[in-house]
């Protein structure tokens, strides 16, 4: 089940990956390009995953079922 530890574990994995990318980038004139590409793409992927995860974990809008019979529909709907 999803919980808050998923974000912490994901963040730790990304930090470790960024550290390894910093140290393992091939030496040469394109070392900065390699480092920037690997670190920025990892952070962008993590942010996209985290935003999607949080949007599904705590939705801002609660779905309303339309397939219920009128006698089973609550009279007061919280919006």
TORKOL-4160 file (C-alpha; in steps of 0.2 Angstrom, whole numbers, padded with zeros to 4 digits, m for minus):
79
<pt num="1" X="0000" Y="0000" Z="0000"/>
<pt num="2" X="0006" Y="0017" Z="m0004"/>
<pt num="3" X="0012" Y="0028" Z="0011"/>
<pt num="4" X="0024" Y="0042" Z="0014"/>
<pt num="5" X="0039" Y="0031" Z="0014"/>
<pt num="6" X="0038" Y="0029" Z="m0004"/>
<pt num="7" X="0043" Y="0048" Z="m0007"/>
<pt num="8" X="0057" Y="0046" Z="0005"/>
<pt num="9" X="0064" Y="0030" Z="m0003"/>
<pt num="10" X="0062" Y="0038" Z="m0020"/>
<pt num="11" X="0071" Y="0053" Z="m0015"/>
<pt num="12" X="0085" Y="0043" Z="m0007"/>
<pt num="13" X="0087" Y="0033" Z="m0023"/>
<pt num="14" X="0087" Y="0049" Z="m0034"/>
<pt num="15" X="0101" Y="0057" Z="m0022"/>
<pt num="16" X="0111" Y="0041" Z="m0024"/>
<pt num="17" X="0109" Y="0041" Z="m0042"/>
<pt num="18" X="0114" Y="0059" Z="m0044"/>
<pt num="19" X="0130" Y="0056" Z="m0033"/>
<pt num="20" X="0135" Y="0041" Z="m0044"/>
<pt num="21" X="0131" Y="0051" Z="m0060"/>
<pt num="22" X="0142" Y="0065" Z="m0053"/>
<pt num="23" X="0157" Y="0054" Z="m0049"/>
<pt num="24" X="0155" Y="0042" Z="m0064"/>
<pt num="25" X="0153" Y="0055" Z="m0078"/>
<pt num="26" X="0166" Y="0051" Z="m0092"/>
<pt num="27" X="0181" Y="0063" Z="m0091"/>
<pt num="28" X="0184" Y="0075" Z="m0105"/>
<pt num="29" X="0177" Y="0091" Z="m0112"/>
<pt num="30" X="0159" Y="0085" Z="m0111"/>
<pt num="31" X="0160" Y="0080" Z="m0093"/>
<pt num="32" X="0149" Y="0094" Z="m0088"/>
<pt num="33" X="0136" Y="0090" Z="m0101"/>
<pt num="34" X="0135" Y="0072" Z="m0095"/>
<pt num="35" X="0133" Y="0077" Z="m0077"/>
<pt num="36" X="0120" Y="0090" Z="m0081"/>
<pt num="37" X="0110" Y="0078" Z="m0092"/>
<pt num="38" X="0110" Y="0064" Z="m0080"/>
<pt num="39" X="0106" Y="0074" Z="m0065"/>
<pt num="40" X="0093" Y="0085" Z="m0073"/>
<pt num="41" X="0084" Y="0070" Z="m0081"/>
<pt num="42" X="0084" Y="0061" Z="m0064"/>
<pt num="43" X="0077" Y="0075" Z="m0055"/>
<pt num="44" X="0064" Y="0079" Z="m0068"/>
<pt num="45" X="0058" Y="0061" Z="m0068"/>
<pt num="46" X="0057" Y="0061" Z="m0049"/>
<pt num="47" X="0047" Y="0077" Z="m0049"/>
<pt num="48" X="0035" Y="0070" Z="m0062"/>
<pt num="49" X="0033" Y="0054" Z="m0052"/>
<pt num="50" X="0031" Y="0063" Z="m0035"/>
<pt num="51" X="0018" Y="0075" Z="m0042"/>
<pt num="52" X="0008" Y="0061" Z="m0050"/>
<pt num="53" X="0009" Y="0050" Z="m0034"/>
<pt num="54" X="0003" Y="0064" Z="m0023"/>
<pt num="55" X="m0011" Y="0069" Z="m0034"/>
<pt num="56" X="m0018" Y="0051" Z="m0033"/>
<pt num="57" X="m0014" Y="0049" Z="m0014"/>
<pt num="58" X="m0023" Y="0064" Z="m0009"/>
<pt num="59" X="m0035" Y="0069" Z="m0023"/>
<pt num="60" X="m0042" Y="0087" Z="m0022"/>
<pt num="61" X="m0059" Y="0082" Z="m0030"/>
<pt num="62" X="m0069" Y="0067" Z="m0023"/>
<pt num="63" X="m0078" Y="0057" Z="m0037"/>
<pt num="64" X="m0097" Y="0057" Z="m0037"/>
<pt num="65" X="m0106" Y="0041" Z="m0042"/>
<pt num="66" X="m0120" Y="0044" Z="m0054"/>
<pt num="67" X="m0125" Y="0026" Z="m0055"/>
<pt num="68" X="m0134" Y="0025" Z="m0038"/>
<pt num="69" X="m0153" Y="0024" Z="m0036"/>
<pt num="70" X="m0160" Y="0040" Z="m0029"/>
<pt num="71" X="m0165" Y="0033" Z="m0012"/>
<pt num="72" X="m0146" Y="0028" Z="m0010"/>
<pt num="73" X="m0140" Y="0045" Z="m0014"/>
<pt num="74" X="m0135" Y="0056" Z="0000"/>
<pt num="75" X="m0146" Y="0072" Z="0001"/>
<pt num="76" X="m0131" Y="0083" Z="0006"/>
<pt num="77" X="m0116" Y="0082" Z="m0005"/>
<pt num="78" X="m0100" Y="0090" Z="0001"/>
<pt num="79" X="m0091" Y="0099" Z="m0013"/>
